[in-house]
Amino acid sequence: MKTDLKILDGHLTTYQISQAIDLPIETTKDLLDKKIAITDLDETTQNKLLALEEALYKDD
């Protein structure tokens, strides 16, 4: 699993990421604050996060 995602670098708000991947706000905030790692999330959420990354940054 890719763990250095651009969407976690502050380009999107906590709310935007939370809504896009159906993750609670507090969990999303912890993820952005690096209190939890991507690998701490369940596989479905990890896949949603990766799909969002690919959709937003496919040309980078």
GUPASE-633633 format. One record per residue: residue number from 1; x, y, z of N, C-alpha, C, O in turn; residue in three letters. Coordinates in nm, 3 decimals. Example, Ala and Ser with C-alpha at 12.3 -4.5 7.8 and 13.67 -1.06 7.14 Angstrom:
// GUPASE-633633
1 1.319 -0.569 0.780 1.230 -0.450 0.780 1.320 -0.330 0.780 1.424 -0.332 0.846 ALA
2 1.285 -0.225 0.708 1.367 -0.106 0.714 1.290 0.003 0.787 1.341 0.114 0.804 SER
//
This chain:
// GUPASE-633633
1 0.084 -0.119 0.000 0.000 0.000 0.000 0.088 0.124 0.000 0.177 0.138 0.083 MET
2 0.061 0.211 -0.091 0.131 0.339 -0.097 0.092 0.423 0.025 -0.027 0.436 0.056 LYS
3 0.190 0.478 0.095 0.159 0.551 0.218 0.196 0.699 0.214 0.167 0.771 0.309 THR
4 0.259 0.744 0.107 0.298 0.885 0.096 0.205 0.958 -0.001 0.246 1.000 -0.109 ASP
5 0.081 0.972 0.039 -0.021 1.028 -0.048 -0.021 1.180 -0.045 -0.008 1.242 0.061 LEU
6 -0.037 1.240 -0.162 -0.038 1.386 -0.174 -0.161 1.448 -0.109 -0.155 1.561 -0.061 LYS
7 -0.272 1.376 -0.107 -0.394 1.434 -0.050 -0.384 1.454 0.100 -0.466 1.524 0.159 ILE
8 -0.284 1.393 0.163 -0.264 1.411 0.306 -0.169 1.525 0.337 -0.135 1.548 0.453 LEU
9 -0.126 1.597 0.235 -0.032 1.708 0.253 -0.101 1.843 0.270 -0.035 1.946 0.260 ASP
10 -0.231 1.843 0.295 -0.301 1.968 0.320 -0.371 2.029 0.201 -0.419 2.142 0.210 GLY
11 -0.379 1.956 0.091 -0.447 2.009 -0.028 -0.598 2.005 -0.011 -0.670 2.088 -0.067 HIS
12 -0.646 1.909 0.066 -0.789 1.898 0.094 -0.812 1.917 0.244 -0.722 1.893 0.325 LEU
13 -0.931 1.961 0.279 -0.963 1.978 0.420 -0.998 1.843 0.482 -1.025 1.745 0.413 THR
14 -0.996 1.841 0.613 -1.036 1.721 0.686 -1.177 1.681 0.646 -1.204 1.563 0.622 THR
15 -1.265 1.778 0.638 -1.404 1.752 0.601 -1.414 1.690 0.461 -1.487 1.593 0.441 TYR
16 -1.341 1.746 0.366 -1.347 1.696 0.229 -1.302 1.550 0.221 -1.368 1.468 0.156 GLN
17 -1.193 1.519 0.286 -1.144 1.381 0.283 -1.242 1.289 0.356 -1.272 1.180 0.308 ILE
18 -1.290 1.333 0.470 -1.384 1.255 0.548 -1.508 1.220 0.466 -1.552 1.105 0.465 SER
19 -1.563 1.318 0.398 -1.683 1.296 0.318 -1.654 1.208 0.195 -1.735 1.123 0.158 GLN
20 -1.540 1.228 0.134 -1.506 1.155 0.012 -1.485 1.006 0.036 -1.519 0.923 -0.049 ALA
21 -1.430 0.971 0.151 -1.401 0.829 0.175 -1.485 0.770 0.288 -1.461 0.657 0.331 ILE
22 -1.583 0.847 0.336 -1.675 0.799 0.439 -1.602 0.755 0.565 -1.619 0.643 0.613 ASP
23 -1.518 0.845 0.616 -1.440 0.821 0.736 -1.478 0.926 0.839 -1.493 1.043 0.803 LEU
24 -1.493 0.889 0.965 -1.528 0.990 1.066 -1.428 1.106 1.070 -1.309 1.087 1.047 PRO
25 -1.479 1.224 1.098 -1.395 1.345 1.102 -1.276 1.327 1.196 -1.163 1.360 1.159 ILE
26 -1.299 1.275 1.315 -1.190 1.260 1.412 -1.082 1.165 1.361 -0.963 1.191 1.380 GLU
27 -1.121 1.058 1.297 -1.023 0.964 1.241 -0.946 1.030 1.128 -0.825 1.011 1.116 THR
28 -1.016 1.106 1.046 -0.951 1.177 0.937 -0.852 1.279 0.991 -0.741 1.292 0.939 THR
29 -0.892 1.351 1.095 -0.802 1.449 1.158 -0.678 1.381 1.213 -0.566 1.430 1.195 LYS
30 -0.697 1.267 1.280 -0.583 1.192 1.332 -0.490 1.146 1.219 -0.368 1.147 1.234 ASP
31 -0.547 1.108 1.108 -0.469 1.066 0.992 -0.387 1.183 0.938 -0.268 1.168 0.910 LEU
32 -0.451 1.299 0.924 -0.380 1.417 0.874 -0.274 1.467 0.972 -0.171 1.520 0.932 LEU
33 -0.301 1.451 1.101 -0.206 1.492 1.205 -0.098 1.387 1.230 -0.012 1.404 1.316 ASP
34 -0.105 1.278 1.153 -0.010 1.166 1.161 -0.011 1.097 1.298 0.089 1.042 1.342 LYS
35 -0.128 1.102 1.365 -0.145 1.029 1.490 -0.175 0.882 1.462 -0.149 0.794 1.544 LYS
36 -0.230 0.857 1.342 -0.248 0.720 1.295 -0.191 0.712 1.154 -0.179 0.813 1.084 ILE
37 -0.155 0.593 1.113 -0.099 0.571 0.979 -0.208 0.517 0.886 -0.310 0.464 0.931 ALA
38 -0.185 0.531 0.759 -0.278 0.477 0.660 -0.297 0.328 0.683 -0.407 0.276 0.668 ILE
39 -0.190 0.261 0.719 -0.197 0.116 0.740 -0.280 0.079 0.863 -0.313 -0.038 0.880 THR
40 -0.313 0.174 0.949 -0.399 0.149 1.064 -0.547 0.142 1.023 -0.630 0.093 1.099 ASP
41 -0.578 0.191 0.904 -0.716 0.191 0.855 -0.751 0.054 0.798 -0.663 -0.022 0.758 LEU
42 -0.881 0.024 0.794 -0.922 -0.103 0.734 -0.894 -0.100 0.584 -0.876 0.006 0.524 ASP
43 -0.892 -0.217 0.525 -0.854 -0.230 0.384 -0.947 -0.152 0.290 -0.902 -0.092 0.193 GLU
44 -1.076 -0.154 0.320 -1.173 -0.081 0.236 -1.144 0.068 0.238 -1.147 0.133 0.133 THR
45 -1.117 0.123 0.354 -1.087 0.266 0.366 -0.955 0.299 0.298 -0.944 0.403 0.233 THR
46 -0.857 0.213 0.313 -0.729 0.233 0.245 -0.750 0.239 0.094 -0.692 0.324 0.026 GLN
47 -0.832 0.150 0.042 -0.858 0.146 -0.102 -0.932 0.272 -0.148 -0.903 0.324 -0.256 ASN
48 -1.027 0.320 -0.068 -1.098 0.444 -0.101 -1.000 0.562 -0.104 -1.008 0.647 -0.192 LYS
49 -0.910 0.566 -0.008 -0.812 0.674 0.000 -0.719 0.670 -0.121 -0.689 0.774 -0.180 LEU
50 -0.675 0.553 -0.159 -0.589 0.537 -0.275 -0.664 0.574 -0.404 -0.607 0.637 -0.493 LEU
51 -0.790 0.536 -0.414 -0.870 0.570 -0.532 -0.888 0.721 -0.543 -0.883 0.776 -0.652 ALA
52 -0.910 0.787 -0.430 -0.923 0.933 -0.429 -0.792 0.998 -0.473 -0.791 1.092 -0.553 LEU
53 -0.683 0.949 -0.421 -0.550 0.999 -0.460 -0.530 0.984 -0.611 -0.486 1.078 -0.678 GLU
54 -0.561 0.869 -0.663 -0.542 0.843 -0.806 -0.632 0.931 -0.892 -0.592 0.978 -0.998 GLU
55 -0.755 0.952 -0.845 -0.849 1.037 -0.920 -0.803 1.182 -0.924 -0.820 1.250 -1.026 ALA
56 -0.747 1.229 -0.816 -0.706 1.370 -0.809 -0.567 1.396 -0.867 -0.541 1.505 -0.917 LEU
57 -0.480 1.298 -0.861 -0.341 1.320 -0.900 -0.292 1.221 -1.006 -0.173 1.189 -1.010 TYR
58 -0.381 1.173 -1.090 -0.342 1.073 -1.190 -0.242 1.124 -1.292 -0.170 1.045 -1.352 LYS
59 -0.237 1.255 -1.314 -0.145 1.311 -1.413 -0.011 1.354 -1.354 0.078 1.396 -1.427 ASP
60 0.004 1.342 -1.221 0.129 1.384 -1.156 0.230 1.272 -1.152 0.340 1.289 -1.101 ASP
//
